[in-house]
């Protein structure tokens, strides 16, 4: 199990770098990320959330074919229509808010062996991909809220986490 960094930890705001080595260490990291995400009851987990400054994330929507690792991803297309959906984050546990995002996306990435792939996604998979992709840019879902809503969510998080032991 890996430590999940939380709101306020600098690593969540730092830019990430491309993965250049596709080796056993990368494969082990990706598997550890899947295990950590599932144990924490999440559907996605990005490198910065586990203290890794690399452009990678994993997603598992618990649907057939939707357990995927994305290495060096780029969202290359988004739909014109956006839809609201309640989001939470393993790095801001216990708080949720509706976030507007495109309903469909096309993403290009590499798998753990370095092979390139392109995927078109909608629904929960598209939502999870966009959420995790934001982490690679140093962005959290609360950054997509207006100032007043963001302040409310942060206050909820701080109230919930007050006095609780940190993750590390």
N, C-alpha and C positions, 0 to 999 in steps of 0.2 A: 504494500500500500504506500502510495505517495502522499505527501502533505499537500493539502489544497490551500493556496494562498488566498487571503481575504481582502475585501475592500480596505484600502489604506496601505496595503503593501505595494511598494514602488514597482516591483516586477510586473504588476498588472498594467502599468502605464508605459512601460518601456517598449521601444520598437523591437521587432523580432528580425532574425536573420535567416536566410535560406539554409536549408539542410543541404549539406554537400556530401556527407558520408552515408551510404545506404548499406549498413552492416548489421551484425548481430546485436550490437548495442542499441541501435535504432529500433529494431524489431522488439527487443526486450522492453524498451521504454514505451513503445506503443501498446504492448500487452499490459504493462503495468498501468498505463493510463486508462485502458478499458476496464481493468479490474477496479481501479480507484473510483472511476465514474459510476460503475454499477453498484459498488458498495455504498456510495453516497446518494444513490437513487437519482442520478442525473441522466440526461440523454446526450450530452456532449461535454467535452473537456479539451481545453487548449493548452499548449505548451506553457504559456506564461502562468496559468493557474497552478501549475506544479513546479514553478520556479525555473522553467526551461525557456530560454529566449530564442527558440527556434520556431520557424513557420510551419507548425503542424498542429493538427487537432484530430480528435476522434469523435464519432457520432454513432450512437446505437439507439434507434427509435423502438427497438424490440419488435420490429417487423422484418419479415423475410427479406434478405438482401439489403437491409438498411443498417448494417454494422460495417462502418467504413472508416478508414484512416485517410486523411488528406495531408499530404506533404507538399510544401511550397505551392499552396493553392492560389488561384486567382478567379474571382467571380467575373466572368466575361460577358454576361448578359443578365438582365433583370426584366421582369414584366413591367408594363406600365401601371398596372393596378396594384395598389397596396391594401393590405388587410390588417386589422388589429388582432392581436392574440396575446393572451396573458403569458408573460415570461418571468422566469426566476433565474437565479444563477448560483452555482455552487460556491462562488466567491462572495456572494452576498446572501447567505442562507436565510430562509424564512420570510423573505419579502418578495412580492410579485406585483407586476403592473402590466397593463396593456401597452404594447409597442406596435407601431405601424411599420410594416416591412413589405417589400414586393412579394406577391403570392407565388411566383415561380422564378427560378434562377437557373443559369447554366454555369457550371464551375469546371475549371481545368486544374488538375493536380497530378501528383505522383503518388504511387502506392509505396509500401515499405521496401519494395525491391527496386524502386526508382523508375518503374514503368509509368508513362504518362497515360492519363485517362481523362475523358470529358463526361460529365454527368448532368442531365437535366433533372431538376427536382421541383416538386410542389409540396404543399401541405406541411406537415410537421418536419419532414426531412429538410425542406427548403428553409424553414424557420430556424432549425437547429444549426444548419450550415452557416447561415448569415450571422447568427449569434456568436458562434465560435470564431468565424472569420473576423468579426469585430475585435475579438481579444487579440488577434495577431497585429492589429493596428493600435493597440493600447486603449481600446474603447470598451466600455461596459454598457449593458443595456440601459442603465440609468442615464447615460449621456444622450440617449435618443428622446428623453423626456424634456418637457419645458421646465424652466427653473423651479416653479412652484411644486410641480409633481416630483421632480428629482429631490428637492428638499424634504418632502414628506416621506419618500421611500428611504432616504438616508436616515431620517429621524427614527423611522420604524426599525430599521436595521440596528441602529445604535442602541435603542431601547431594548431590543430583543437580545443583543449580545453583551449588554452591560453586565460585568461581573462573571461572564463565562470564560472558561479557559480558552486561550488561543489554540489554533490548530497545530502549532509547532511546540 
